[in-house]
Amino acid sequence: MASLRMVAKLRAGVVGCTKPFRYALKTTRSPVKLLHTDHPRQPQWRCPPQVVFCSTVAPSSDVVLQYKHGRPVLAVPLPSRQESCLFFLRPMLMTVGDLIHDLQREDPGVTSASVLTKDGARVANSTSIDSLLDKDFQLLINDAVYNIHSPEREASSVSSEHVVDVEDMKHMVQLLHTALHLPDHHLLKERQLLERLDGLKQDLSPLEQVKAQLARSAEFHSSRTLWTGVALLSVQGGALAWLTWWVYSWDVMEPVTYFLTYCTSIGVFSYYVLTKQDYVYPDAKDRQFLYYFHKGAKKERFNVQKYNELREELASVEEDLRRLRNPTQLQLPVEQIQSQP
């Protein structure tokens, strides 16, 4: 019984202690403030200060390469600006060296730049961008390495299957330019040749008059020399005949005629020694003509060298004008035209 009474008292004391707490929970609407008291004997747990490390070297990452409007665009982070810059590439016209030059010109902080393959081999600066975009590659800027994944080519972009070489494209552009501008170029060239032809004819007109006068004088003197030779031979024949039949006999004149023939042979051989030409009458006459012509040109102060240069230039201009107006020989080289009969 005593134990039961003890349990009842304890239960009543516990219930009495909990009633004020329940009442406080029901009546109190303001937030409860928790007071924190530091106990010096208990250890305090504090967070360590945050440390931030900065580096001037950009971390290795991937660079975006994608096609926009049919052209590849490379977004490269610049080390000095700490921002990405878009570079529009021209695969058929640019090389690796052009890309590196554009990077260094855009950002002076790019001290060294190169393009590497996935294996780490360096790509030559003369390699075209079209060949570089066939596989993935790496871009080394200063000490940062960027992995670049080559995207699939768009249907509108030019592929290496359609363009064999850059020279073929240049030849195609040249043909297109020729087809568009050739008629105007022909008219302009013909006008220039005609103006040059008129100028040459005006320069040659006074020289032609002097040259014609000198040619007539040289022809007269050379013809007079030939007729003088004919007269001398006639006089020689008449004198030998008179001495043979009227003064002396043939027995006396035969050695004389022999020595005259021998002297004539010596004269012909001397002509060959001096001129290195055979004594042929047309060549001898032309030689006499040139002798008298240059003699008269020196007397009249006629510049033969200038006259020959103007005549050669006039012939060249006339040949170019004839070739320009002939459509069958328009696309032929000069060597093939000159070889034609």
Protein Blocks (a to p, Z undefined) as FASTA:
>chain_A
ZZmmmmmmmmmmmmmmmmmmmmmmmmpmbdcdddddddfkbccdddddddddddfbdcdd
ddddddeehiacdddddfklopacdddddfklpcfklmmmmmmmmpmklmbccdddfkop
acdfklcfklmmmpccdddehjaccddddddddfkbccfklmmbfklmmmmmmmmmmmmm
mmmmmmmmmmmmmmmmmmmmmmmmmmmmmmmmmmmmmmmmmmmmmmmmmmmmmmmmmmmm
mmmmmmmcfklmmmmmmmmmmmmmmmmmmmmmmnopacdfklmmmmmmmmmmmmmmmmno
pafklmmmmmmmmmmmmmmmmmmmmmklmmpcfklmmmpZZ
